[in-house]
Amino acid sequence: MSAKRDCYEVLGIEKSASIDEIKRAYRKLAVKYHPDRNPGNKEAEEKFKEATEAYEVLSDDKKRPIYDQYGFAGLDGMGAGGGAQYSHAFHDFSDLFGGMGGGFGDIFDNIFGGGFGGGFSSARGRQSDNDGASLRYDLEITFKEAVFGVKKDLRFAHNAACKACNGTGAEPGTGKKTCPACNGMGQIRRSSGFFAVSQTCPQCHGTGQIIEHPCKVCRGTGYQKENKVVSFTIPAGIEDGKRIVIPKQGDAGRDGGQPGDLVVVVHVQNDACYERSGSDLYCAIPISMTQAALGATVTITALDGRKIDIPIPAGCQNGKLLRVRGEGIASASRKGDLYIKVMVQIPSKLNSKQKQLLEAFAEAEAATKTPDLLKLSELNR
């Protein structure tokens, strides 16, 4: 068995590193080597496990000083150093690693604040072993839907309680018994020299119980895949990346456990003409030289299809922002404004009459002297 690398070396930090530096280093490695981003990559899997174990040790106020003095050998009696364990919510990887302190779910929620990855995935760790996993769904909506709100129907597959065994995983008429390997403790303690090592029981996987006669329908899992449809409303003014939690619409629990939640992560598409900043909307309109010089009224189409008349003041300069109050996005605190950037269009081709008129205007303007340089502060007006 190869020796483990030093925790500080794994995270690439100094021994004097603060907890914030430890978190930043771990986050960088977790994002790089997370199994969701490296499916089937065993090397990345091991590096992710190694980084998680290092973070679990160095972020713990009790474990870190012991590790600094005695290394991993000093932590064996605390149940640490045995390999990182994924949260039960991460179905594909929950059985890859041995027990580890508070478990990867607590660490992951602390560092990243919840779900990871794209499409459907587990969104958070379960409160208990019998609770169902929460699911994440990444939903893309249009810019207009984000501004005004929209009702959506989501169709997805989840783990529903097996109807044959009512979610127990045991064949009807049978039950569970105490695990003979760990006597119901869920942990096996082994002595090695002066140290005792606690490891998750490989037979019951830490539950303390085993199923003698697994359900033939679900093969002892307690779940069956089912499709379901959930209807919900996206509120007006929602921003890109916001999450909507729909309670108890995730995976079913086992043996009376609570179902998980459905966490919808909203991704807003860009609009061809509009942008937003908080509750304010921004767009741009082209006007001619004569409209800019003489003033005019330009009609634009708002996001909701209404026509809005925009007065252009005489002498309007290229790039000027015009403000229309109350035509932005409605939020809990206020209704935003609409800002319109005026873009003066210079004709690239002139007919003879247009050229004559402009030449006459140039003569009347008597623009013969060399203009002075503009101050930089004037450019941003």
Helices and strands as residue ranges (DSSP letters): H 7-11, H 19-33, H 42-58, H 63-70, G 71-78, G 91-93, H 104-112, E 121-122, E 135-141, H 143-148, E 150-161, E 176-178, E 187-192, E 195-200, E 209-211, E 223-234, E 243-246, E 262-268, E 275-277, E 280-288, H 289-294, E 296-301, E 307-312, E 321-324, E 338-345, H 352-365, H 376-379
